[in-house]
Amino acid sequence: MRFLAAIAAVLLTFSATAVAKPGFGALYYDGNVVGTVVPPAATPLEGIDPIYAVMGGVEGQLPVAGVGPGDKDYHGGKWAFYAVTWNMDAEPYLLTSGEEVLEAYMDGDLNLTRVIEMDFKCPIQRKVK
């Protein structure tokens, strides 16, 4: 139950960024902050593009897109939702790209949990700031 509450908190943070950034939300992609084009639409079990919702991270941490416009593997923001949690012995640090998330996972700093019920569709813009 606490796990689902944490996921909901991350999604609310994602939605709350709409006031501060162009579009409807903000996230990291390839080291840059990018914005969403439309509000997210739930598409459970249909995600293809990895998106990482980092829980318990450092201040300023946004969700992280694994792919984006211009990548051959980008499917328009059909997001496969991954919950990211830090291991007890790891000191959280800012993650701004899918590569950094996967490297931190391989280093044993964090856990990735695929949550297919949280998949959604929401295209992103290439670069906001």
C-alpha positions in Angstrom: 0.0 0.0 0.0 2.8 2.4 0.8 4.4 1.6 -2.6 1.2 2.7 -4.4 1.0 5.8 -2.3 4.6 6.6 -3.3 3.8 6.1 -7.0 0.8 8.4 -6.7 3.0 11.1 -5.1 5.4 10.9 -8.0 2.6 11.3 -10.5 1.2 14.3 -8.6 4.7 15.9 -8.7 4.7 15.2 -12.4 1.3 16.9 -12.8 2.2 19.8 -10.5 5.1 20.8 -12.8 2.5 22.0 -15.3 2.4 25.4 -13.7 6.2 26.0 -13.9 6.9 24.6 -17.4 5.5 25.0 -20.9 3.0 22.3 -21.8 1.4 20.1 -19.2 4.4 18.7 -17.2 8.1 18.4 -17.1 10.6 15.6 -17.0 14.2 14.8 -17.7 15.2 13.4 -21.1 18.9 13.1 -22.1 20.1 15.6 -19.5 17.5 18.3 -20.4 14.2 19.3 -19.0 11.4 18.6 -21.6 7.7 19.3 -21.4 4.7 17.2 -22.2 2.4 18.2 -25.1 -1.0 17.0 -23.8 -2.3 15.8 -20.4 -1.4 12.1 -19.7 -4.0 9.5 -20.7 -4.0 6.1 -18.9 -3.1 3.1 -21.1 -2.6 0.2 -18.7 -0.6 -2.7 -20.1 0.3 -0.8 -23.3 3.6 0.9 -22.4 6.6 0.6 -24.7 8.8 3.7 -24.0 10.5 3.5 -20.6 9.7 6.2 -18.1 11.3 6.2 -14.6 9.4 7.7 -11.6 12.2 8.3 -9.1 11.0 8.1 -5.5 12.9 9.5 -2.6 15.4 11.2 -4.8 17.2 14.6 -4.4 15.4 17.9 -4.6 14.7 18.8 -8.2 14.3 15.3 -9.3 11.7 14.9 -12.1 10.6 11.7 -13.8 13.1 10.5 -16.4 12.2 9.5 -20.0 14.3 6.7 -21.4 13.6 7.8 -25.1 12.3 10.8 -26.8 11.5 12.6 -30.1 14.2 11.8 -32.7 15.2 8.4 -31.2 14.4 5.5 -33.4 12.9 3.6 -30.5 10.5 6.4 -29.5 6.8 5.5 -29.9 5.2 8.9 -29.3 5.2 8.7 -25.5 3.5 5.3 -25.0 5.1 5.1 -21.5 6.1 1.9 -19.8 6.1 3.0 -16.1 9.0 2.0 -13.9 9.0 2.9 -10.2 12.6 3.7 -9.1 13.5 3.3 -5.4 16.9 3.9 -3.8 18.6 1.1 -2.0 19.1 1.6 1.8 22.9 2.0 1.5 22.8 4.3 -1.5 23.0 8.1 -1.2 20.4 9.5 -3.8 21.7 11.7 -6.6 20.1 13.5 -9.5 19.2 11.3 -12.5 18.6 13.1 -15.8 18.7 10.4 -18.4 17.6 6.9 -19.0 21.3 5.9 -19.3 22.0 7.3 -15.8 19.0 5.4 -14.4 20.2 2.1 -15.9 23.8 2.7 -14.8 22.7 3.4 -11.2 20.6 0.2 -11.4 23.6 -1.8 -12.6 25.8 -0.2 -9.9 23.2 -1.5 -7.3 22.2 2.0 -6.2 18.5 1.6 -6.9 15.7 -0.8 -7.8 13.5 -0.7 -10.8 9.9 -2.1 -10.6 7.8 -2.3 -13.7 4.2 -1.3 -12.9 2.1 -2.1 -16.0 -1.1 -0.7 -14.4 0.5 2.8 -14.4 1.3 2.9 -18.2 0.1 6.0 -19.9 0.4 8.0 -23.2 1.7 11.5 -23.3 4.0 12.9 -26.0 6.9 15.1 -25.1 8.6 18.2 -26.6 12.2 17.9 -27.5 13.6 20.5 -25.2 12.1 23.1 -22.8 15.1 24.7 -21.1 
